Amino acid sequence: MKSSLLKIVQNNLLRHLEDKASKLLLGLSLILCITGAAYHLFFKEKMLSIIALMDDSMNVKYYFSIFEYLEFSFALAAVLLILIVSVKSIVINYLLKISDNSLLQIFLLMNVLLQLLIALFIQTEPIADSMYYYDHARRLFTESSYSNQYGNLTAFWPIGLPAIYSLFFYLSPEPITYIKILNIVVSIVLIIAVDYFFKNSLTRKQRIVFLLLFTLFPNNLFSVNVLLTDYLFTALLWIIVVMISRNISLSFSKLIGIGVLTSLMSYLRPVGVALPLVFLVIMRLNNYHNSVKSFLVISITCLLMLSPWMIRNYKIFNSVIPVATNGGYNFLMGNHAEANGGVNFNFDYDSENPDEAEEEKKAYNKALMDINNNPLHALSILPLKIFHSYKRGDSSITWSLKRTKNTLPPLLISATFLITNLFFYLVVIFSVYSLIRGKVTTLPKLFQTICISLSCLFIFLILVYVGGERYIIPILPIHFFYAIKNIKS
């Protein structure tokens, strides 16, 4: 049986040598082998010594696991690419025979099963932002007020996610399992939404590859264990995109629904407040009926939904705060005198100050002063903000594997980290290649307008504030789509 399986693999490899994609993947597998050998011979010892000097013991343990076994991870990735080349036609041809409705169901089932396995066998413990969200939810449940660890009423962390998580404390004093179930539901909704939006602009073969890659992207799968706003925010965004793209005449009830969803997104991330303006641009450029009135209905609905929180914040801080008081903190992080474009904490910020609005204002003023004092530095780090947003694609992997209750094999951590980032880089590279080659210029104007507008919004926010890999998650489906457009029908 082993010999017959080997023969099938060999035959498929020979047959695929004429295929450009197969040649590329096989060439990449060779590069990975060479890179792994070079790392082992020349770089491993130096890299491990650098990791040993890190201040955070958790970082030392995590990155040591990755780089101690990195050469083996390169080898595993190379083998995986060879296997993909050998079976890709078999898998795609099989899926081509399946009906459209059953096709989506298969990928949804695949997503659920894989995320359940990850949730069961990788017992993630919350860290950093995840821990703050979880602790805020616990305090919201036990104290019936939104306060921070210093005992002050707060609006620093957006209340949306803690409010959702606090509901699960009615079911269990440790509701991590219920949160993971919610994350699986969010993943299902996201896959359905992006498939609905993109499928009409893809051939059937392209759609299959899109669903296959998007479903199997490790960063998406490992989001099941992560207690952050990224994927819930993204799923809600793509639901709205589907609603807007279906008809140029939006009914009043649909506009109300978009407004409600926009407010929910705003409770998760303050950027949600800016989305009605993006929707207005999309509607105006595509000649939607009554676009200004539609914008007003969406905006007013969103503000009405946010108004209880705004009133609460005004009473506490005597200032208009639509969602959160962390804007100044993030702005200062990305624009202070020693900023490098990415997430850093080399600046002064008094988190214990009970007047968060005052502290936020001080942070904005300090950042603006630093920009004014050294505008060349401010301009020079703009490309670095983009770089830090795209330098890695493993946010869910890191947040899921960095601290766990159970001990995981270091090789598993290392291989998952490497393969995820390799996957991410290939998607980004091929999506950029599609744009350069003009492979998406023939798409409908509405489709292009939505993709460009959303991409511009999130890139603009990164340039204004700070770069980080989590900030591009809402536009990752666009990168996957553009990358897939390189596949011939």
C-alpha positions in Angstrom: 0.0 0.0 0.0 2.9 2.3 0.8 4.5 1.7 -2.5 1.3 2.4 -4.4 0.8 5.6 -2.5 4.3 6.6 -3.3 3.8 5.8 -7.0 0.7 8.0 -7.1 2.6 10.9 -5.6 5.5 10.4 -8.1 3.2 10.3 -11.1 1.4 13.4 -9.9 4.6 15.2 -9.4 5.8 14.4 -12.9 2.5 15.4 -14.4 2.5 18.7 -12.6 6.0 19.7 -13.6 4.5 21.4 -16.7 2.3 23.6 -14.4 3.6 27.0 -13.5 2.1 26.9 -10.0 3.6 23.5 -9.3 7.0 24.6 -10.5 6.8 27.6 -8.2 5.8 25.5 -5.2 8.5 22.9 -5.9 11.1 25.7 -6.4 9.9 27.2 -3.1 10.3 23.8 -1.3 13.9 23.7 -2.5 14.5 27.2 -1.3 13.1 26.2 2.1 15.4 23.2 2.4 18.4 25.4 1.6 17.3 28.1 4.0 16.8 25.5 6.8 20.3 24.2 6.2 21.8 27.7 6.2 19.9 28.6 9.3 21.2 25.5 11.1 24.8 26.1 10.0 25.2 29.9 10.3 22.3 31.6 12.2 20.8 29.3 14.8 23.3 29.8 17.6 23.2 33.6 17.2 19.4 33.7 17.1 19.0 31.6 20.2 21.5 33.8 22.1 19.5 36.9 21.1 16.3 35.3 22.3 17.9 34.4 25.6 18.5 38.2 26.2 14.8 39.1 25.9 13.2 40.8 29.0 9.9 38.8 29.0 10.4 35.2 30.1 7.2 34.2 28.2 8.7 35.6 25.0 12.0 33.7 25.7 10.1 30.4 26.1 7.9 31.0 23.1 10.5 32.1 20.6 13.0 29.6 21.8 10.5 26.9 21.0 10.2 28.3 17.5 13.9 28.9 16.6 15.3 25.9 18.4 13.4 23.7 15.9 13.2 26.1 12.9 15.4 24.0 10.5 13.0 21.1 11.0 10.1 23.4 10.4 11.6 24.4 7.1 11.9 20.8 6.1 8.3 20.1 7.1 7.1 23.1 5.1 9.1 21.8 2.1 7.5 18.4 2.4 4.1 19.9 2.8 4.5 21.9 -0.5 5.5 18.8 -2.3 2.4 17.0 -1.0 0.3 19.9 -2.1 1.7 19.8 -5.6 1.1 16.0 -5.8 -2.5 16.0 -4.7 -3.9 19.5 -5.6 -5.4 18.4 -8.9 -7.0 15.3 -7.3 -8.6 17.5 -4.6 -9.8 20.2 -6.9 -11.2 17.9 -9.5 -13.1 16.1 -6.7 -14.5 19.3 -5.4 -15.5 20.5 -8.9 -17.9 17.6 -9.0 -19.8 18.8 -5.9 -22.8 21.1 -6.1 -22.4 24.8 -5.1 -24.5 24.5 -1.9 -22.8 21.3 -0.8 -19.4 22.8 -1.5 -19.8 25.6 1.0 -21.2 23.1 3.6 -18.1 21.0 3.2 -15.8 23.9 4.0 -17.9 25.0 6.9 -17.8 21.5 8.3 -14.1 21.4 7.8 -13.7 24.7 9.6 -15.8 23.5 12.6 -14.0 20.2 12.9 -10.5 21.8 12.7 -11.4 24.6 15.2 -12.9 22.1 17.6 -9.7 20.1 17.5 -7.6 23.2 18.2 -9.9 24.2 21.0 -9.8 20.8 22.6 -6.1 20.0 22.3 -4.6 23.5 22.7 -5.7 25.0 26.1 -4.8 28.6 25.6 -4.5 31.0 28.6 -5.4 34.7 28.0 -2.4 37.1 27.8 -2.0 40.8 27.4 -5.0 42.3 25.5 -6.9 39.0 25.8 -6.4 39.0 29.5 -7.5 42.6 29.9 -10.7 41.9 27.9 -11.4 38.8 30.0 -10.7 40.6 33.4 -12.9 43.5 32.4 -15.7 41.1 31.5 -15.3 39.4 34.9 -15.5 42.8 36.8 -18.4 43.9 34.7 -20.3 40.7 35.7 -19.3 40.8 39.4 -19.5 44.6 40.0 -22.1 45.6 37.4 -19.9 48.5 36.4 -17.1 49.0 33.9 -14.0 49.6 35.9 -10.3 48.9 35.5 -7.7 47.2 37.7 -7.1 50.4 39.6 -10.8 50.6 40.7 -11.6 53.6 38.4 -14.6 53.7 36.0 -13.1 53.3 32.6 -13.7 53.6 28.9 -10.1 52.8 27.8 -10.8 49.3 26.5 -13.9 49.3 24.2 -16.8 47.8 26.1 -18.2 45.6 23.3 -16.2 42.4 23.8 -16.2 42.5 27.7 -20.0 43.1 27.6 -20.4 40.0 25.4 -18.1 37.9 27.5 -19.7 39.0 30.7 -22.9 37.3 29.6 -21.1 33.9 29.5 -20.3 34.3 33.2 -24.0 33.6 33.9 -23.3 30.1 32.4 -20.0 29.4 34.1 -17.5 31.0 36.4 -14.8 30.1 33.8 -16.6 30.6 30.5 -13.7 30.1 28.1 -15.4 27.1 26.5 -18.5 29.2 25.6 -16.2 32.0 24.2 -14.5 29.4 22.0 -17.9 28.3 20.7 -18.8 31.9 19.9 -15.5 32.2 18.0 -16.4 29.1 15.9 -19.8 30.7 15.1 -17.9 33.9 14.1 -15.6 31.9 11.8 -18.6 30.3 10.1 -20.3 33.7 9.6 -17.2 35.2 8.1 -16.6 32.3 5.6 -20.3 32.5 4.5 -20.1 36.3 4.1 -16.8 36.5 2.2 -17.9 33.6 0.0 -21.2 35.3 -0.8 -19.5 38.5 -1.8 -16.6 37.1 -3.8 -18.1 34.0 -5.5 -19.7 35.9 -8.4 -16.3 37.3 -9.4 -14.5 34.0 -9.3 -14.7 31.0 -11.6 -15.8 27.8 -10.0 -12.2 26.6 -9.7 -11.1 29.9 -8.3 -13.9 29.8 -5.8 -12.9 26.3 -4.6 -9.3 27.4 -4.1 -10.4 30.6 -2.4 -12.6 28.6 0.1 -9.9 26.0 0.6 -7.1 28.5 1.3 -9.2 30.9 3.4 -10.7 28.0 5.5 -7.3 26.4 6.0 -5.3 29.6 6.7 -3.9 28.7 10.2 -4.4 32.3 11.5 -8.1 32.0 10.8 -8.4 28.5 12.4 -6.5 29.4 15.5 -8.7 32.4 16.1 -11.0 30.0 18.0 -8.7 30.2 21.0 -8.1 34.0 20.9 -10.0 36.5 23.1 -9.8 39.6 20.8 -12.1 41.8 18.7 -10.4 41.1 15.4 -12.5 38.3 13.9 -15.9 39.4 15.3 -15.3 42.9 14.0 -14.3 41.4 10.6 -17.3 39.1 10.4 -19.7 42.0 11.1 -17.9 44.2 8.5 -18.4 41.6 5.8 -22.0 41.1 6.6 -22.5 44.8 6.0 -20.5 44.6 2.8 -22.8 41.8 1.6 -25.9 43.9 2.5 -24.6 46.9 0.6 -23.5 45.0 -2.5 -26.8 43.2 -3.1 -28.9 46.2 -4.3 -28.3 49.8 -5.2 -31.6 50.6 -3.6 -31.4 49.9 0.1 -34.6 49.5 2.0 -35.2 51.4 5.2 -35.1 48.2 7.3 -31.8 47.3 5.7 -30.4 50.7 6.5 -31.4 50.4 10.1 -29.8 46.9 10.2 -26.6 48.4 8.8 -26.7 51.1 11.4 -27.1 48.6 14.2 -24.3 46.4 13.0 -22.1 49.5 12.6 -22.7 50.5 16.2 -21.9 46.9 17.3 -18.6 47.2 15.4 -18.0 50.6 17.0 -18.4 49.0 20.5 -15.7 46.6 19.5 -13.4 49.1 17.9 -13.8 52.9 17.7 -13.0 52.8 13.9 -16.5 51.5 13.4 -17.7 55.1 13.9 -15.9 56.1 10.6 -17.6 53.3 8.5 -20.7 55.3 7.6 -18.5 57.8 5.7 -16.9 54.9 3.8 -20.4 53.5 3.0 -21.4 57.0 1.7 -18.4 57.1 -0.6 -19.2 53.6 -1.9 -22.9 54.6 -2.5 -22.1 57.9 -4.1 -19.5 56.4 -6.5 -22.0 53.7 -7.6 -25.0 56.0 -7.9 -27.1 54.4 -5.1 -30.6 55.7 -4.8 -30.8 58.4 -2.1 -27.3 57.8 -0.9 -27.1 60.9 1.4 -30.4 59.9 3.0 -29.1 56.3 3.4 -26.0 57.7 5.0 -28.0 59.8 7.4 -30.2 56.8 8.4 -27.2 54.6 9.0 -25.3 57.3 11.0 -28.3 58.3 13.1 -29.1 54.7 14.0 -25.4 54.1 14.9 -25.3 57.2 17.1 -28.6 56.3 18.8 -27.2 52.9 19.6 -24.0 54.5 21.0 -25.8 57.3 22.9 -26.2 55.4 26.2 -22.5 54.8 26.3 -21.7 58.3 25.2 -23.9 59.8 28.0 -22.3 57.5 30.5 -18.8 58.6 29.4 -19.8 62.3 29.5 -21.0 62.0 33.0 -17.8 60.4 34.2 -15.2 62.3 32.1 -17.1 65.5 31.3 -16.1 65.0 27.7 -17.6 63.6 24.5 -16.3 60.0 24.1 -18.2 58.0 21.5 -16.5 54.7 22.3 -13.1 54.6 24.0 -10.4 56.7 25.5 -7.5 54.8 24.0 -7.1 56.9 20.8 -4.5 59.1 22.3 -2.5 56.1 23.6 -2.4 54.5 20.2 -1.6 57.8 18.4 1.3 58.4 20.8 2.5 54.8 20.4 2.9 55.4 16.7 4.1 59.0 16.6 6.3 59.7 19.6 9.9 60.7 19.2 11.3 57.2 19.5 8.4 55.4 17.6 9.5 52.7 15.1 6.2 52.4 13.3 5.1 49.2 15.2 3.7 48.3 18.6 6.0 49.6 21.3 5.7 51.0 24.8 8.7 53.4 24.9 6.6 56.4 26.0 5.0 57.8 29.1 1.3 57.3 29.7 -0.4 57.4 33.1 -2.9 54.5 33.0 -3.8 55.1 36.7 -5.2 58.6 36.0 -8.9 58.4 36.7 -9.5 61.2 34.2 -8.9 59.1 31.1 -10.2 61.9 28.8 -7.5 64.2 30.1 -4.8 61.6 29.7 -5.9 60.9 26.2 -5.8 64.6 25.3 -2.3 64.8 26.8 -1.2 61.8 24.7 -2.5 63.4 21.5 -0.8 66.7 22.3 2.5 65.0 23.2 2.5 63.0 19.9 1.6 66.2 17.8 4.4 68.0 19.5 6.9 65.3 18.7 5.7 65.3 15.1 6.1 69.0 14.9 9.6 68.9 16.4 10.8 66.2 14.0 8.6 66.0 10.9 11.2 64.1 9.0 11.1 61.3 11.6 7.3 61.3 11.4 7.4 60.9 7.6 10.1 58.3 7.7 8.2 55.9 9.9 5.1 55.9 7.7 6.5 53.1 5.5 7.5 51.3 8.7 3.9 51.3 9.9 2.9 49.5 6.7 5.9 47.1 7.1 5.0 46.3 10.7 1.4 45.5 9.6 2.6 43.0 7.0 5.8 41.6 8.4 4.0 38.7 10.1 0.7 37.0 9.6 0.6 34.8 12.7 -1.3 36.9 15.3 -3.8 34.2 16.2 -0.9 31.6 16.4 1.0 33.7 18.8 -1.9 34.7 21.0 -3.0 31.1 21.0 0.3 29.3 21.6 2.3 31.7 23.7 0.8 30.5 27.0 -1.1 27.3 27.4 -2.2 25.2 30.3 -1.0 22.0 28.6 2.5 21.5 27.3 2.8 21.5 23.5 5.6 19.9 21.5 8.0 22.8 20.5 8.2 21.4 16.9 4.4 21.9 16.6 4.8 25.5 17.7 7.7 26.1 15.4 6.1 24.5 12.3 2.8 26.2 12.9 4.5 29.6 13.2 6.6 29.1 10.0 3.9 27.6 7.8 1.4 30.3 8.8 3.8 33.1 7.9 4.8 31.4 4.7 1.1 31.0 3.8 0.5 34.7 4.6 3.5 36.0 2.5 2.4 34.0 -0.5 -1.1 35.4 -0.3 0.1 39.0 0.0 2.8 38.6 -2.7 0.3 37.1 -5.2 -2.4 39.7 -4.3 0.1 42.5 -5.1 1.1 40.7 -8.3 -2.6 40.6 -9.4 -2.8 44.4 -8.8 0.4 45.0 -10.8 -0.8 42.8 -13.7 -4.2 44.5 -13.7 -6.0 41.2 -13.2 -8.8 42.8 -11.2 -9.5 45.9 -13.4 -12.2 44.2 -15.3 -14.3 43.5 -12.2 -17.6 45.4 -11.7 -17.2 49.0 -10.4 -19.1 48.4 -7.2 -16.9 45.4 -6.4 -13.7 47.4 -7.0 -15.1 50.4 -5.0 -15.8 48.3 -2.0 -12.4 46.6 -1.9 -10.5 49.8 -2.5 -12.5 51.9 0.0 -12.1 49.4 2.8 -8.4 48.9 2.1 -7.8 52.6 2.0 -9.6 53.1 5.3 -7.6 50.5 7.3 -4.3 51.5 5.6 -5.0 55.2 6.4 -5.7 54.3 10.1 -2.4 52.4 10.2 -0.5 55.4 8.8 -2.2 57.8 11.2 -1.8 55.6 14.3 0.5 52.6 14.5 1.3 49.5 12.5 0.3 46.0 13.6 -0.5 42.7 12.0 -4.0 42.5 13.6 -5.0 45.8 12.0 -5.1 44.3 8.5 -7.3 41.3 9.4 -10.5 43.0 8.2 -9.0 43.3 4.7 -7.4 39.9 4.5 -10.3 38.5 2.5 -9.5 41.0 -0.2 -5.8 39.8 -0.3 -7.0 36.2 -0.6 -9.4 37.2 -3.5 -6.7 39.1 -5.4 -4.2 36.3 -4.9 -6.7 33.7 -6.2 -7.3 35.8 -9.4 -3.9 34.5 -10.6 -5.4 31.1 -11.1 -6.5 30.3 -14.6 -10.1 29.1 -15.0 
